[in-house]
Amino acid sequence: MNREPQPPRNATDARTPWVKLRSVAYRPFIYRKMVQAASPEASAGDVVTVLDKHGEVFGSGLYNPRSEIVLRMLVFGSRAIDDQFWAESVEHAVALRRDVLKLDRHTSAYRVIHAEGDGLSGLVVDRYAEVLAFQAHSLGIAGLLPKLIPIVHRACGTRYHTVGVDDRVRKAEGIKTTVPDSADLPRSVKVSENGVRFKVRFDIGHKTGFFCDQRDNRLKLAGLTDGADVLDACCYGGGFGIYAKVKGQAAQVTCVDLDEEAIAMARQNMNLNSVRVNLVQADVFPYLRQMQTNHKLYDVVVLDPPKLVFGRSDTDDGRKKYYDLNRLAIAVVKPGGLLVSCSCSGAVCWAEFMGIVSAAARSTGKTIQYIDRSGAAGDHPVRPDAPESEYLKVAWMRLT
């Protein structure tokens, strides 16, 4: 990218710092090859005026020449990115959850801000009772957190916050420091979701043991598990399995996860709801192979692994893991039983994911019927100019 300044045609009117594009695209991500020049004042993390190739104002965004995503667009047009912009953007996001979706009636845990889906690229905020969990996905957002955290607290009426940055993001964006957690941040809180209770921990790094995006899918699964023998593979905090017991009246539930802390959280959640599930600390791959050897079959199997494909340039290792995991799971589903298979890898589209699952089924000699497909709950909105926001894919299948 050419960093030598090339003043815009209407330089006297342009706000600085500025970045000039080779070509424009009405998308939140502007990549390196699309950028022509930047003004000398433009520094990594700045809010900059974005100019088209003719020097006309195209919009404003967060600038980071180190990142492959050089610009994260905030607005298209001439609106200034000032305190009013941030306050109105946050209030608009909160209103969707509170006034439209009316989530406070059903849950005390939900996503407050979903990055590009809410027009705030790089910022993710989840609410767990009185705690806000902030995730910074860009250098610009990380630098703005001292301003943004009080704004979101005021809009939500919350007291505490925790801040996390994924290691991959930290390296790619060059994020060195972030705002510290609240000094009086509780180690954990209890939340209620559709009448099911969960403990959410903040003393185990950026993971809380609870994922809001699967809220609607957990409830949907429960409606399919009356009297069933259920396997919740990659269970983490036991969300699907505990729902199956509490809301679905499943006859038997087995939750499997390799992470010792995940199984400990699942046990706490089981006790919170006064139900009994079988908890197994094991790698799900050999566990499923062992179940196949033992001729153990389940009425319902849920696969909800962590992200296995991290970007478009990743190797095929993650895709192969999706294939192997689904192949092993399909082999332990009873004829006529259900498989619910999830992928949270945004780099794997719906067509590719369903192709992987279909190929896995063919390898076992079984036939699958796709009976539904779903994604994240409504507090994870998707904008048409940011399809990456639709990262979660949940395929609902009947096996014959």
Secondary structure, 3 states (H helix, E strand, C coil): CCCCCCCCCCCCCCCCCEEEECCCCCCCEEEHHHEEEECCCCCCCCEEEEECCCCCEEEEEEECCCCCEEEEEEEECCCCCCHHHHHHHHHHHHHHHHHHCCHHHCECEEEEEEHHHHCCCCEEEEEECCEEEEEECCHHHHHHHHHHHHHHHHHHCCCEEEEECCHHHHHHHCCCCCCCCCCCCCCEEEEEECCEEEEEECCCCCCCCCCHHHHHHHHHHHCCCCCCEEEEECCCCCHHHHHHHHCCCCCEEEEEECCHHHHHHHHHHHHHCCCCCEEEECCHHHHHHHHHHCCCCEEEEEECCCCCCCCCCCCCHHHHHHHHHHHHHHCCEEEEEEEEEEECCCCCCHHHHHHHHHHHHHHHCCCEEEEEEECCCCCCCCCCCCHHHCCCEEEEEEEC
